[in-house]
Amino acid sequence: MGDLTISRLNSNDETYILLEWLVPAASEVAAGDAVATIETSKAVTDLVCAESGFLTPRVEAGATCRPGDIVGYLSSKRPVPAQGVERATPAPEAASIVVTRSAQELIDRHGISATQVAGLGKRVVKALDVQSLLGAVASDGRRTPLAAHQRAVARTVQASHLTIPAAFLVAKVSATELVAAQRHIGQRARAFIGLPELVISAVARLWKDFPHCFATVHDDLTVEPAERPDIGVTIDVGTGLYVPVIPGADALGVTELASRLMDFRVRAMRRGFRDADLGPARLTLSLQMESGIMLSRPIIFPGQVCVLSMCGLQNELGLDADGAVRPHEYFHLGLTYDHRAINGREAAAFLTAIKGALERPINDVHPATESADRSE
């Protein structure tokens, strides 16, 4: 009937890894069913059938694949299962649950009970799901293998350090006006507005003034300008590090940005990101908002020129305009930049412009959101 092929999942990778098959060889599948998991440099995503039929895998689990590669075949008649491909088997004491072979190996190796497997609440249990149950349990009693998603993070970090000559600047941003804007817009929109949303809004509006900060540097040292400010933001709620992207962030109001970030957090908790949600970004905001963290120097993600880092609010005493001592809040905003594409002068001008935008009065920098305007 048709071939099962790997489509291009993102613009950064030329190869992917087929981690595991989610259904037995020769089983009947329907259009829209997830039949395998694919690992890219950004995420682990499902390979979905476009049509119904009986599945014959053509590659082993763990195989390296390229976009366009044929990894399976769908036929109208049930084929004889091929030897050596990864098969899914029913979980013990849970006939309605399907467990992939690699997941079952982890279950057997670590003595995970059927009750724990059933507690995952998944119809198809993958190796990544079982790894979430392992905690600090090591395969040999001492070492814990990195999860597939963390291995993807490790590759990105290594590639960044090996290929990008990075430099770093940091600015101290007064949060007086920003906190007032956060409260004001939240009250008008009747929604929770966080400080990162206001930072993303200010940064996105500067992309036309600083095009090189949103560009892409290729291996031949050519620079590709951005057509719009697609802003990535780091999300880590304990299920792994994700960098989902807000396309055309300059066209969105603050309340819509807040809605996007809330959706990202929910997707991260449910591990519900698709690869298309995760890139490519033209600039990334790395969030380190934990109390007591004052400074963060992030890596530059390959394909980007600049990455900003935002830390949590700090308090200090200072002089107001009348010379009186008053408490006020501030935070540090860092900028890691690719020194091949921009120099310190341009990087400092960009960071200073962001700082200035965030410290201006609310009506200059944070106009009322579209929904608030329409309600008045």
Secondary structure, 3 states (H helix, E strand, C coil): CEEEECCCCCCCCCCEEEEEECCCCCCEECCCCEEEEEECCCCEEEEECCCCEEEEECCCCCCEECCCCEEEEEECCCCCCCCCCCCEEEECCEEEEEEEHHHHHHHHHHCCCHHHHHHCCCCEECHHHHHHHHCCCCCCCCCCCCCHHHHHHHHHHHHHHHHCCEEEEEEEEECHHHHHHHHHHHHHHCCCCCHHHHHHHHHHCCCCCCHHHHCEECCCCCEECCCCCCEEECECCCCCCECCEECCHHHCCHHHHHHHHHHHHHHHHHCCCCHHHHCCCCEEEEEECCCCCCCCCCCCCCCCCEEEEEECCEEEEEECCCCCEEEEEEEEEEEEEECCCCCHHHHHHHHHHHHHHHHCCHHHHCCCCHHHHHHC
